[in-house]
Amino acid sequence: MTLWGWILLACLAAWALKFAGYLVPVRWLESPRMSRVAGTLTIGLLASLTTMNALSAGQGVVVDARIGAVLVAAVALALRAPFLLVVVLGAAAAALLRVVA
């Protein structure tokens, strides 16, 4: 199968998944259990994306300034710093670690 075939197949699968969402009964979506599941999945997805962006480059694992930036941002979040400050501290930590290394 060519690349365009795979792209079209992926588009069809995405459309079918989105269309299937319209077929789910409303009472299922309004239940407290589903709200907890959706919230948990969102947190898990965000954590996995953050980890992949902080520790990978291409197909390999990389240890560089991004790890220090994530750690500084995590400490700032644990100390309940405002989100903008967390971003600035993480960026500053990455910059400092890249200058030092």
Salt bridges, closest charged atoms under 4 A:
ASP64 OD1 - ARG66 NE 3.20
